[in-house]
Amino acid sequence: MIYHISKDNYEREVLNSSLPVVLDFYADWCGPCKAEGKILEKLDPEFDGKIKICKSNVDENPDFAEMFGIQTIPTLIFYKDGKKLGQYSGVLDKEGIKRMLEI
């Protein structure tokens, strides 16, 4: 399951998650974002119960993206135990995502 994140559910779904989280900032018109989205969609069933995949559309949630200083999309932010592990701008493959989450 892929979760859609905004200011309203960020704390509950990301910071309070018992699973490591990938938070993808994207836009529907962005070609590289679509490529990253397909990678995340393929990972979702494989990592079910191991990681939580979250997405936030920067056009629908501009204030939320601004909170993180998002200037390039796609941007992935990685969390574990409510703490930010790292951030990556651009398309990251499956192995890169696994490395960032240390799984």
Order of alpha helices (4+ residues) and beta strands (2+ residues): beta-beta-alpha-beta-alpha-beta-beta-alpha
